[in-house]
Amino acid sequence: MKYLDEYRDPALARRLVAEIRRSATRPWVLMEICGGQTHTLVKYGIEELVGPRVELVHGPGCPVCVTPLGIIDQAIAIASNPKVIFVSFGDMLRVPGSRSDLFQVKAAGGDVRIAYSPMDAVSLARENPQRAVVFFAVGFETTAPANATAVWQAKREGLQNFSMLASHVLVPPAIRLLLESGSNRVQGFIAPGHVCTVMGYREYEELAARYRMPFVVGGFEPLDLLEAILMLVRQLEEGRAQVENQYGRSVNRDGNKAARRRMMEVFAVTDRNWRGIGPIAGSGLCLRPEYAAFDAGRIFGVEAIAAPEPPECISALVLKGLKKPVDCPVFGTRCTPGAPLGAPMVSSEGACAAYYRYRRHTVLAGG
Amino acid sequence: MCLAIPGQIVEAREIDGLRVGVVRFGGVTRQACLDFVPEAQCGDYVIVHVGFAISRVDAAEAERTYRLLEEMGALEDGG
């Protein structure tokens, strides 16, 4: 496919790997934020190729993984209501709540449906006026404008049976938290290309200046990520701390203004709990008061549901880049994608799940 | 979760007050909302995420990045 296949060319990838290895004269620790990038890096074995001086650690960039347990329990409570059609992206169905998950609700007869787009939920509300249709709105800035459009359109059409359980998260506050933690090891970031497609990268320029930290906005194919790594290594070797844009075919400095306008018309910034990390101020989006009539948490009275996280999982340290999935004593044994203990094992974009899928044979064999 | 892939707009029209397009990804076509890419026309490539085009692919930029990589390859071959 055009604009995909050419960024997977193995010969060019080898050149980039050689250039990265030649350019890195000292050890550098780089972090990618986005789970989609984690997936590509692990799938293509890029982290082994670019070593030994360049170490890649994986950030908290999987919204499925960081959705708090309490919200999953709220979703399960709503989906169990026989009057409800509960609509979600497929990834969320396997995420374990305190006692159950959405797949189990579906197996027990709950009307839980998987959507490709939030607009599918709006169509369902239109077609089923006698049922309450609830959309589970998770995601980073990339997804927020689309989810916002679903509510915006429902309001425009006067669809009173549509509502949304919103648990959006924002990337820059999480980066700030990592950088302010005393244990931070990260020396350069690959900024998430699709988040920046919507938001632009001015926020990252502030972070780069304030923390003297290089950022490269990166795409998602192997050549994109290798080029982003090379650009970061060059910045670090030259002592620069700037924001550079590798993913110019989709990202510009100001982002997508129409998408952002829609997002901020519907959502407001709020504090948000991140699973495995804890509360981060100003790191989420919730429905604005003008859209309160579409707030499923309020409508179904589940807002008070909260839940403590299981203590055995080291996902907080994995999500902060302090540990690798394979450092976990239960990785691939008691914790697998089929029976995940922690969030990063849940989604295919979680670091633990990506390691399990592509590297468990070498890892578990001690290789 | 932030998966978004490039596809080519083959048709664009209004549905329920939204600008909606048919977008071709390789051999598959899907509907996508074009509200956020008012400048995109039929034949343009857009990056699509959860049924919404979030950017129009900048063909010159895409070409530039790739050419840069190829030139690097060529230099290596020569040296």
Contacts between the chains, C-beta under 8 A, distances in Angstrom:
chain1	res1	chain2	res2	distance
A	1	B	5	7.7
A	1	B	6	7.2
A	1	B	25	6.5
A	1	B	26	4.5
A	2	B	6	6.8
A	2	B	8	7.4
A	2	B	45	6.8
A	3	B	6	4.0
A	3	B	45	6.1
A	3	B	57	5.8
A	3	B	62	5.9
A	4	B	5	6.9
A	4	B	6	6.4
A	6	B	66	5.7
A	7	B	66	7.5
A	9	B	69	7.9
A	11	B	73	6.5
A	12	B	69	4.9
A	12	B	70	6.9
A	12	B	72	7.6
A	12	B	73	5.4
A	15	B	69	7.5
A	15	B	72	5.6
A	15	B	73	4.8
A	15	B	76	5.2
A	16	B	69	7.1
A	16	B	72	7.4
A	18	B	76	7.3
A	19	B	72	6.8
A	34	B	2	5.6
A	35	B	1	6.2
A	35	B	2	7.3
A	36	B	1	7.2
A	36	B	2	5.1
A	36	B	3	5.5
A	61	B	2	7.7
A	62	B	1	6.1
A	63	B	1	5.0
A	63	B	2	8.0
A	64	B	1	5.7
A	89	B	1	7.4
A	89	B	50	7.4
A	91	B	1	6.4
A	116	B	30	7.8
A	116	B	50	7.0
A	116	B	51	6.0
A	117	B	33	7.7
A	117	B	50	5.0
A	117	B	51	2.7
A	117	B	52	7.1
A	118	B	50	6.5
A	118	B	51	7.4
A	119	B	33	6.5
A	119	B	51	5.7
A	120	B	51	7.6
A	138	B	1	7.6
A	139	B	1	6.0
A	139	B	2	7.5
A	139	B	50	7.8
A	140	B	1	7.1
A	140	B	2	5.9
A	142	B	1	7.8
A	142	B	2	4.3
A	142	B	4	6.9
A	142	B	49	5.7
A	142	B	54	6.9
A	143	B	1	7.0
A	143	B	2	7.1
A	143	B	49	6.8
A	143	B	50	5.9
A	145	B	36	6.3
A	145	B	52	6.8
A	145	B	54	7.3
A	146	B	33	7.4
A	146	B	49	6.7
A	146	B	50	4.8
A	146	B	51	6.7
A	146	B	52	4.2
A	149	B	18	7.7
A	149	B	33	6.7
A	149	B	35	6.6
A	149	B	52	7.0
A	153	B	16	7.0
A	153	B	17	7.7
A	153	B	18	6.8
A	156	B	17	6.8
A	157	B	16	7.1
A	192	B	2	6.5
A	194	B	2	4.4
A	194	B	4	5.0
A	194	B	47	7.4
A	194	B	49	6.3
A	194	B	54	6.8
A	195	B	2	6.5
A	197	B	4	7.4
A	197	B	47	6.5
A	197	B	54	5.1
A	197	B	55	4.8
A	198	B	54	5.9
A	220	B	3	7.9
A	220	B	4	8.0
A	223	B	69	6.1
A	227	B	65	7.2
A	227	B	69	6.8
A	246	B	65	7.3
A	248	B	58	6.3
A	248	B	61	3.8
A	248	B	62	7.9
A	248	B	64	7.2
A	248	B	65	6.6
A	249	B	57	5.3
A	249	B	58	5.1
A	249	B	59	7.8
A	249	B	61	4.5
A	249	B	62	3.8
A	249	B	65	6.6
A	250	B	4	8.0
A	250	B	47	5.0
A	250	B	54	7.8
A	250	B	55	4.5
A	250	B	57	6.6
A	250	B	58	7.4
A	251	B	55	7.4
A	252	B	58	7.9
A	256	B	36	5.4
A	256	B	37	7.7
A	256	B	54	5.9
A	256	B	55	6.1
A	258	B	35	6.7
A	258	B	36	4.6
A	258	B	37	7.6
A	258	B	38	6.5
A	259	B	36	4.2
A	259	B	52	7.8
A	259	B	54	6.0
A	262	B	35	7.3
A	262	B	36	7.3
A	347	B	1	6.8
A	349	B	1	5.9
